[in-house]
Amino acid sequence: MPVRTWELPLLLLLGMGLKAQEALPPPCESQIYCHGELLHQVQMAKLYPDDKQFVDMSLTDAPDQVLWSFSALATAHNHSIPKQQLQEFVQQYFQPVGQELLPWTPEDWKDSPYFLQKISDVKLRAWAEQLHEIWKKLGRKMKPEVLSHPERFSLIYSEHPFIVPGGRFVEFYYCYGHIPNGGRIYYLQRSHPPLLTLMMDRYVTHTNDTTFLRENIKTLALELDFWTVNRTVSVNLGGESYILNRYYVPYGGPRPESYSKDEELANTLPVGEREALWSELKAGAESGWDFSSRWLVGSPNPDLLSSIHTSKKVPVDLNAFLCQAEELMSNFYARLGDNVQAAKYKSLRDQRVTAMQAVLWDEQKGAWFDYDLETRKKNFEFYPSNLSPLWAGCFSDSGDVDKALKYLEDSQILTYQYGIPASLRNTGQQWDFPNGWAPLQDLVIRGLAKSHSPRTQEVAFQLAQNWIQTNFDIYSQKSAMYEKYDISNGQPGGGGEYEVQEGFGWTNGVAMMLMDRYGDRLTSGTQLAFLTPHCLVATFLLHLLLGFLSP
């Protein structure tokens, strides 16, 4: 049997006589924030309901002094420190979360942005104004101490202010030659879905600032190089070899921000399998889908998180994001007059579209599907990410958009009145049923909106109406926006490793984007329950009639 590419590092290590569990380095060198006895004892004592709280605290003294004091305390208690003494130690040597940050209001924030004028519904417009105010609450800048004493913080210094997502997420995202999972040192070995090039595109489109593009295009290239060097796999099908990408984090130990959960989960497995588990959990976190049945299906026990094998999947959305980035890079270089680089990225994009069509696309079902490197089969479960190539513009047949609508109808996704579910499997993980997430609504809505078919475009609008209604109704009840929603009952979402968070950056952003796009049609009081083909035709005809009757 031929050796798979992704098996080579492990086989080499085993050939050298090393156990897999000893081979993987920690996520960073800090013996406080990334590995070591201090981290282990504090997290396993569960001093806080969320493990992330401890590793986001800053130190009151130099790390060496903190470690020396901890060593003395541990020795005095035979390395089993009572919870009260451990709590007192943390209170003495660590500051509460967020002490290194100051509030900040973006300089370009305006009271009445133009998109508000597009919203016809008075209640929706008033709500959008309140959402716009939230940006000021989410703005942060770092204190000078983070620069002068970086060793005392898990937070990575940035001279520029930024927007935090909200809730437990009080750091910035996107930096460092690749996109870390977050702006903390314990996140540095994990990336995040590669969207930096798209951000540059949005900025340049809005400002026409080609000078900024020219100054920073090499940073964009660095990010794509990171994925090429560190996250590439080769898939052989029908005698052809196709190059695509995956999520993969070959670093060991529990995730510092979820330490106790990872440790307890690993204890259900044989010792020799624990490092591999921790690596796969990090890869799941790198995907943004932490966690989902996407990374469990195909394993012997697909309902158990301990069966996670993220790195053995070729994800549709990751490759769609990279395909889009390659197209944008080609356009950027052409705009800057570098035709050689423009041709290079156009070729990379074309190769990826071909590979995605060969490996991930299924003509009969009319969608793309994650590919399992171990079983050599597609995962035919429903996920909104199955349509991400439409959103990214990475498909060659314009009819694929309308095939995707039929796929949604066949999967009965259009029958959910509160939003599109993350999956149809209820595993208790937060990126599964019944949760709906704002970015996933965006993937489907804007993907369908690319169709030339008025009917498909109408479905995109109705899905937008449903999601806006869910956000609006819950905000009206609770005066808060949430990171996820339960689309089975129209309430804040749940499941996963922590309580649902308020804030919330991407939920606010998608709501504003949809109101900017469909503001003249969206209403605060119409939730469309069942988008069956019959109802779609009736709704579409009614919309046309109203359009004819309008002055």
C-alpha positions in Angstrom: 0.0 0.0 0.0 1.5 3.4 -1.0 2.4 5.8 1.9 0.2 8.9 2.0 1.9 12.3 2.1 0.5 13.2 5.4 1.8 10.0 7.1 5.5 10.7 6.2 6.4 12.9 9.3 4.9 10.3 11.7 6.6 7.4 10.0 10.0 9.2 10.1 9.6 9.8 13.8 8.6 6.2 14.5 11.6 5.1 12.4 13.8 7.1 14.6 12.5 5.2 17.6 10.5 8.1 19.0 7.0 7.8 20.3 4.4 10.1 18.7 3.5 11.6 22.0 7.1 12.8 22.6 7.6 14.2 19.1 5.4 17.3 19.0 6.6 20.6 20.4 4.4 22.8 22.6 2.5 25.7 21.0 5.0 28.2 22.4 8.0 28.3 24.7 6.2 30.0 27.6 6.1 27.8 30.7 3.2 29.8 32.0 0.9 30.3 29.0 1.7 27.3 26.8 3.0 24.3 28.8 4.4 23.3 32.1 3.4 22.4 35.6 2.0 25.9 36.5 -0.4 25.9 33.6 -1.4 22.3 34.3 -2.1 22.7 38.0 -4.1 26.0 37.5 -6.2 24.7 34.6 -6.9 21.3 36.1 -8.0 23.0 39.4 -10.7 24.7 37.3 -10.3 28.0 39.1 -12.4 29.7 36.4 -15.5 28.4 34.5 -13.6 29.1 31.2 -9.9 28.0 30.8 -9.3 30.9 28.5 -9.6 33.3 31.4 -6.4 32.2 33.0 -4.2 32.3 29.9 -5.5 35.7 29.0 -4.3 37.2 32.4 -1.1 39.2 32.5 1.7 38.8 35.0 2.4 41.2 37.9 6.1 40.2 38.0 8.8 38.8 35.6 8.1 35.3 34.4 11.2 33.9 36.1 10.1 35.2 39.4 6.6 33.9 39.0 8.0 30.4 38.1 10.4 30.5 41.0 7.6 31.3 43.4 5.4 28.7 42.0 8.1 26.1 42.2 8.6 26.8 45.9 4.8 26.5 46.5 4.6 23.3 44.5 7.5 21.8 46.4 6.0 22.8 49.7 2.8 20.9 48.8 4.5 17.9 47.2 3.3 19.2 43.8 -0.4 19.0 44.7 -1.3 22.5 45.7 -4.6 23.0 47.5 -7.1 25.0 45.5 -7.3 27.9 47.9 -3.5 28.3 47.9 -3.4 28.1 44.1 -6.1 30.7 43.9 -4.1 33.0 46.2 -1.0 32.5 44.1 -2.9 33.5 40.9 -4.4 36.5 42.6 -0.9 37.6 43.7 1.0 37.1 40.4 -1.7 37.7 37.7 -3.9 40.6 36.8 -7.6 40.2 35.8 -8.3 39.8 32.0 -8.3 42.9 30.0 -6.1 45.1 32.2 -3.6 45.6 29.3 -6.3 47.1 27.1 -7.9 50.6 26.8 -11.2 51.5 25.1 -10.9 53.0 21.7 -13.3 54.6 19.2 -12.4 54.2 15.5 -11.4 57.6 14.1 -13.5 57.1 11.0 -16.7 56.1 12.9 -19.6 58.3 11.8 -23.0 58.8 13.5 -25.0 58.2 10.3 -23.3 56.0 7.8 -24.8 56.0 4.3 -26.1 52.4 4.4 -28.7 53.5 7.0 -30.4 55.6 4.4 -31.0 52.4 2.3 -33.2 50.8 5.0 -36.9 51.4 4.4 -38.3 49.7 7.5 -38.2 52.3 10.3 -37.7 49.7 13.1 -34.9 48.0 11.2 -33.2 51.4 10.6 -33.4 52.2 14.3 -31.9 48.8 15.2 -29.1 49.2 12.6 -28.2 52.5 14.3 -27.9 50.7 17.6 -25.7 48.0 16.0 -23.5 50.7 14.5 -23.0 52.1 18.0 -21.6 48.7 19.2 -18.4 49.2 17.2 -17.4 51.8 19.7 -17.9 49.3 22.6 -15.7 46.7 20.8 -12.8 49.1 20.0 -9.5 48.5 22.0 -5.9 49.7 22.0 -2.9 48.3 23.9 -1.2 49.9 26.9 2.5 50.7 26.4 3.5 48.0 28.9 2.6 45.3 26.4 5.5 46.7 24.3 8.0 47.4 27.1 7.4 44.1 28.9 6.0 41.6 26.4 7.1 38.6 28.5 4.4 39.5 31.0 1.5 39.0 28.6 0.0 36.3 26.4 -1.3 39.2 24.2 0.9 39.9 21.2 1.7 43.6 20.9 0.2 45.7 18.2 0.8 49.4 17.8 -2.5 49.9 16.0 -5.9 49.8 17.7 -8.4 47.1 16.7 -11.9 45.7 17.1 -12.4 42.7 19.3 -15.2 40.1 18.6 -16.7 40.5 22.1 -17.4 38.2 25.1 -14.4 36.0 25.9 -12.6 37.1 22.8 -10.6 40.2 23.9 -7.7 40.1 21.4 -7.2 41.1 17.8 -7.0 38.7 14.8 -4.9 38.6 11.6 -1.1 39.3 11.7 2.3 37.6 11.8 3.0 36.4 8.2 0.0 34.1 8.5 -3.3 34.5 10.4 -2.9 33.1 13.9 -5.9 31.7 15.6 -5.8 34.9 17.7 -3.4 37.6 18.9 -2.0 35.5 21.8 1.3 33.7 22.0 -0.4 30.4 22.6 -2.2 30.7 19.2 0.9 31.3 17.1 1.2 27.8 15.7 -2.4 27.7 14.5 -3.6 29.7 11.6 -7.2 30.8 10.8 -9.2 30.7 7.6 -7.1 32.8 5.1 -9.1 36.0 4.5 -6.5 38.7 4.7 -6.3 39.1 0.9 -10.1 39.6 0.8 -9.8 42.3 3.5 -7.3 44.1 1.4 -9.6 43.9 -1.6 -12.5 45.4 0.4 -10.2 48.2 1.7 -8.8 49.0 -1.8 -12.2 48.9 -3.4 -13.5 51.4 -0.8 -10.5 53.7 -0.8 -8.7 53.2 -4.1 -5.5 53.3 -2.0 -3.1 51.5 -4.3 -0.1 52.9 -2.4 -1.1 50.9 0.7 -1.6 47.8 -1.6 1.9 48.2 -3.1 3.5 48.6 0.4 1.8 45.5 1.8 1.3 43.0 -1.1 4.3 41.0 0.0 2.6 40.4 3.4 -0.4 39.0 1.5 2.0 36.8 -0.5 3.6 35.6 2.8 0.2 34.4 4.0 -0.5 32.3 0.9 3.1 31.0 1.0 2.4 29.8 4.6 -0.5 27.6 3.3 1.6 26.3 0.4 4.6 25.3 2.5 2.8 24.0 5.6 -0.7 22.9 4.7 -0.5 21.3 1.2 -1.7 17.8 0.3 -1.7 15.8 -2.9 -4.8 13.8 -3.9 -4.5 11.1 -6.6 -7.6 10.4 -8.5 -8.0 8.6 -11.9 -4.3 8.7 -12.5 -4.1 12.5 -11.9 -2.5 14.3 -8.9 -4.3 17.3 -7.5 -2.8 19.8 -5.1 -5.1 21.2 -2.4 -4.9 22.4 1.2 -6.0 21.2 4.6 -5.9 22.3 8.2 -3.0 20.8 10.1 -1.2 21.8 13.4 1.7 19.4 14.3 2.0 20.8 17.8 1.4 18.9 21.0 -0.2 19.4 24.4 -3.7 20.5 25.3 -4.8 23.9 23.9 -3.9 26.3 26.7 -7.3 28.1 26.4 -9.2 24.8 26.8 -6.6 22.9 28.8 -8.7 21.0 31.2 -11.2 19.9 28.6 -8.4 18.6 26.3 -6.6 16.9 29.2 -9.8 15.1 30.3 -10.7 14.1 26.7 -7.2 12.7 26.2 -7.5 10.6 29.4 -10.2 8.6 27.6 -7.6 7.4 25.1 -4.4 5.2 25.4 -1.3 7.3 26.2 0.2 6.8 22.8 -2.8 8.4 21.1 -3.0 11.6 23.1 -0.6 13.9 21.3 -2.3 13.1 18.0 -5.6 14.0 19.5 -4.3 17.3 20.8 -2.9 18.1 17.3 -6.2 17.3 15.7 -8.1 19.5 18.2 -5.8 22.4 17.3 -6.4 21.7 13.6 -10.1 21.9 14.3 -9.6 25.2 16.1 -7.6 26.4 13.1 -10.5 25.8 10.8 -12.8 28.1 12.8 -15.3 25.2 13.1 -14.3 24.1 16.6 -15.9 21.8 16.8 -18.1 20.1 14.2 -19.2 16.7 12.8 -17.2 17.7 9.7 -14.1 16.5 11.5 -15.7 13.4 13.0 -17.7 11.8 10.2 -15.8 8.8 8.7 -14.1 7.9 12.0 -15.0 4.7 13.9 -16.9 6.7 16.5 -18.3 9.8 14.7 -20.3 11.0 17.8 -17.2 11.2 20.0 -14.9 14.3 19.9 -12.0 12.0 20.7 -12.4 10.6 17.2 -11.6 14.0 15.6 -9.3 13.8 12.5 -9.4 17.3 11.0 -6.1 17.0 9.3 -7.3 14.0 7.3 -9.9 16.2 5.5 -9.6 18.4 2.5 -12.1 21.2 3.3 -14.2 22.8 0.7 -14.2 26.3 2.4 -10.5 26.5 3.0 -9.8 25.8 -0.7 -12.5 28.2 -1.8 -10.9 30.9 0.3 -7.4 30.2 -1.1 -8.8 30.1 -4.7 -10.4 33.5 -4.1 -7.2 34.9 -2.6 -5.2 33.7 -5.6 -7.6 35.4 -8.0 -7.4 38.6 -6.0 -3.6 38.5 -5.9 -3.6 38.1 -9.7 -5.8 41.2 -10.0 -3.7 43.1 -7.5 -0.4 42.4 -9.3 -2.0 43.3 -12.7 -3.1 46.6 -11.2 0.4 47.3 -9.9 1.9 46.4 -13.3 3.6 43.2 -12.4 2.4 40.9 -15.1 4.7 38.0 -14.2 3.2 37.7 -10.7 -0.3 38.3 -12.0 0.1 35.3 -14.4 1.6 33.2 -11.6 -1.5 33.6 -9.3 -3.9 33.3 -12.2 -2.3 29.9 -13.0 -2.5 28.9 -9.3 -6.2 29.8 -9.2 -7.0 27.9 -12.4 -5.2 24.8 -11.1 -7.2 25.0 -7.9 -10.5 25.3 -9.7 -9.7 22.2 -11.7 -8.6 20.3 -8.5 -11.8 21.4 -6.6 -13.9 20.3 -9.5 -12.2 16.9 -9.7 -11.9 16.1 -6.0 -14.7 18.0 -4.2 -17.5 18.6 -6.7 -20.4 16.1 -7.1 -22.5 16.7 -10.2 -25.4 14.5 -9.1 -25.9 16.4 -5.8 -25.0 19.8 -7.2 -22.5 20.9 -4.5 -18.9 20.5 -3.3 -18.0 18.2 -0.4 -15.1 17.7 2.0 -12.8 14.9 0.9 -11.5 12.3 3.4 -7.8 11.4 2.8 -8.1 8.2 4.8 -11.3 6.7 3.3 -10.8 8.4 -0.1 -14.4 9.4 -0.1 -16.4 12.6 0.1 -18.4 13.5 3.2 -22.0 13.9 1.8 -23.4 15.5 5.0 -24.9 18.9 4.7 -22.8 21.9 5.7 -23.2 25.5 4.4 -19.5 25.4 3.6 -20.4 23.0 0.8 -21.5 26.1 -1.2 -18.5 28.3 -0.3 -17.1 28.1 -3.8 -20.1 30.1 -5.0 -19.5 32.8 -2.4 -15.8 32.8 -3.4 -16.5 32.9 -7.2 -14.4 29.7 -7.6 -16.4 27.7 -10.1 -16.3 27.4 -13.9 -19.9 26.6 -14.8 -22.4 29.5 -14.2 -25.2 26.8 -13.9 -23.6 25.6 -10.6 -25.4 28.3 -8.6 -28.8 27.0 -9.7 -27.8 23.4 -9.1 -26.9 24.6 -5.5 -30.5 25.8 -5.0 -31.8 22.4 -5.9 -29.3 20.9 -3.5 -30.6 23.2 -0.7 -34.2 22.1 -1.6 -33.3 18.4 -1.7 -31.6 18.8 1.7 -34.7 20.5 3.1 -32.6 23.4 4.3 -35.1 26.0 3.1 -37.7 24.8 5.6 -35.8 26.3 8.6 -37.4 29.7 9.3 -34.8 31.1 11.7 -31.7 30.6 9.6 -29.5 28.0 7.9 -28.1 25.3 10.3 -24.4 24.6 10.6 -25.2 21.0 9.9 -28.1 18.5 10.2 -26.3 16.4 12.9 -27.0 17.2 16.5 -23.7 16.2 18.2 -23.7 18.8 21.0 -20.8 20.6 19.3 -21.4 24.3 18.6 -20.7 24.1 14.8 -23.5 21.5 14.4 -27.3 21.5 14.5 -29.2 23.4 15.8 -26.8 26.4 15.7 -26.8 28.9 12.9 -23.8 31.3 12.4 -23.7 34.6 10.7 -20.7 33.8 8.4 -22.4 30.7 7.2 -25.6 32.6 6.3 -23.4 34.9 4.3 -21.7 32.1 2.4 -25.0 30.8 1.2 -26.9 34.1 0.6 -24.2 35.8 -1.4 -23.4 32.6 -3.2 -26.9 32.2 -4.4 -27.1 35.9 -5.2 -24.5 35.4 -7.9 -27.1 33.5 -10.0 -28.6 35.1 -13.1 -31.9 33.3 -12.2 -34.5 35.7 -10.6 -35.9 32.8 -8.6 -32.5 31.9 -7.1 -31.9 35.5 -6.3 -35.2 35.6 -4.6 -34.3 32.7 -2.4 -31.1 34.5 -1.4 -33.2 37.5 -0.3 -35.7 35.4 1.7 -32.8 33.7 3.5 -31.5 37.2 4.3 -35.0 38.2 5.6 -35.2 35.2 7.9 -31.8 35.8 9.4 -32.4 39.5 9.9 -35.7 38.7 11.6 -34.0 36.3 14.0 -31.3 38.8 14.9 -33.8 41.6 15.2 -36.3 39.7 17.4 -33.7 38.5 19.8 -32.1 41.9 20.1 -35.6 43.3 20.8 -36.0 40.8 23.6 -32.4 40.9 25.1 -30.7 44.1 23.8 -27.8 41.9 22.7 -26.3 40.4 19.6 -24.9 36.8 19.9 -22.1 34.9 18.2 -24.6 32.1 17.2 -28.3 31.4 17.2 -30.5 28.3 17.7 -32.3 28.0 14.4 -34.7 25.4 15.9 -36.4 28.0 18.2 -35.0 31.4 17.3 -33.1 31.9 20.5 -29.4 32.4 21.3 -27.3 29.3 20.5 -25.5 26.9 22.7 -23.4 23.7 22.9 -19.7 23.4 22.6 -17.0 24.4 25.1 -18.3 27.7 26.5 -21.5 29.7 27.0 -22.8 31.7 24.0 -21.0 35.0 23.8 -22.5 38.5 23.3 -20.9 41.2 21.2 -20.6 40.2 18.5 -18.4 41.3 15.6 -19.3 39.0 12.8 -23.0 38.8 13.6 -23.2 42.6 13.6 -21.2 42.8 10.4 -23.3 40.3 8.5 -26.5 42.0 9.7 -25.3 45.4 8.5 -24.1 43.9 5.2 -27.5 42.3 4.5 -29.3 45.6 5.4 -27.0 47.5 3.1 -27.7 45.0 0.3 -31.4 44.5 0.8 -32.4 47.5 2.9 -35.2 48.6 0.6 -37.0 45.2 0.9 -36.2 43.8 4.4 -38.9 44.2 7.1 -38.9 43.9 10.9 -42.0 41.7 10.9 -41.9 39.0 8.2 -40.3 35.7 8.9 -40.8 33.3 6.0 -41.3 29.8 7.5 -41.2 27.3 4.7 -39.3 28.2 1.5 -40.8 25.3 -0.5 -40.7 25.5 -4.3 -44.4 26.3 -4.4 -44.1 29.1 -1.9 -41.0 30.4 -3.7 -42.9 30.8 -6.9 -45.8 32.6 -5.2 -43.5 34.9 -3.3 -41.5 35.7 -6.4 -44.6 36.5 -8.4 -45.9 38.7 -5.6 -42.6 40.6 -5.5 -42.8 41.2 -9.3 -46.4 42.4 -9.0 -45.5 44.9 -6.2 -42.7 46.1 -8.4 -45.0 46.8 -11.3 -47.5 48.6 -9.0 -44.8 50.8 -7.4 -44.5 54.3 -8.8 
